[in-house]
Amino acid sequence: MLRRLLVGIVIGLVVGGLAAAGVVAGLHMTSFLGSGGAVLAYVFAAVTGVLTGLVAGKPIWASGARIEAGLKAFFGALIAAGGMFALRQWAGGTTVDVGALGPGQALPIGELPALSLPIIAAVLGGFFELDNTGDKNKDEDKKGEAPESAKAKKRVEAGTNGKGKARVEETDEAPASEPEPAPAAKRAKR
């Protein structure tokens, strides 16, 4: 469980770091200050939540994971926006000195995309990875057992009817009672 949590945090940090790099280097936004900064903070947090939901836990490219990944992406966006609200509202007292932006300038964590987006994505990644039960547990429980279709195939090859009794072979002699009607032909699957 601890391993899963650490893997989720690392995945979240990577996704959040890439999102923050896209905002800082790509859009040249070193902070969410100025006009529309708060709106952009929530938008980028939601996008980071979507990306984290798509790759953390059971990723979207895994077999049968499209619906689960879609739900995680949707709720990841909502939770990430809520996390950004929490960082901006209640972590405002925690400031970081960013001398590169201006002389002696200290900004709250919620105003810096390079810090807030990886924090939010790491928390989401940890939750999504802990939530992922995976198919490994199902496979480990049945370790050493063949799948049902393989068991049925072995029964047919062994000449048993599945109850441990041998099948009765037909002979060329005339039947003692009325002959059984021929089974109906099976329809071909379309």
Secondary structure, 3 states (H helix, E strand, C coil): CHHHHHHHHHHHHHHHHHHHHHHHHHHCCCCCCCCCHHHHHHHHHHHHHHHHHHHCCCCCCCCCCHHHHHHHHHHHHHHHHHHHHHHHHHCCCCEEECCCCCCCCEEEHHHCHHHHHHHHHHHHHHHHHHHCCCCHHHHHHCCCCCCHHHHHHHHHHHCECCCCCECCCCCCCCCCCCCCCCCCCCCCCC
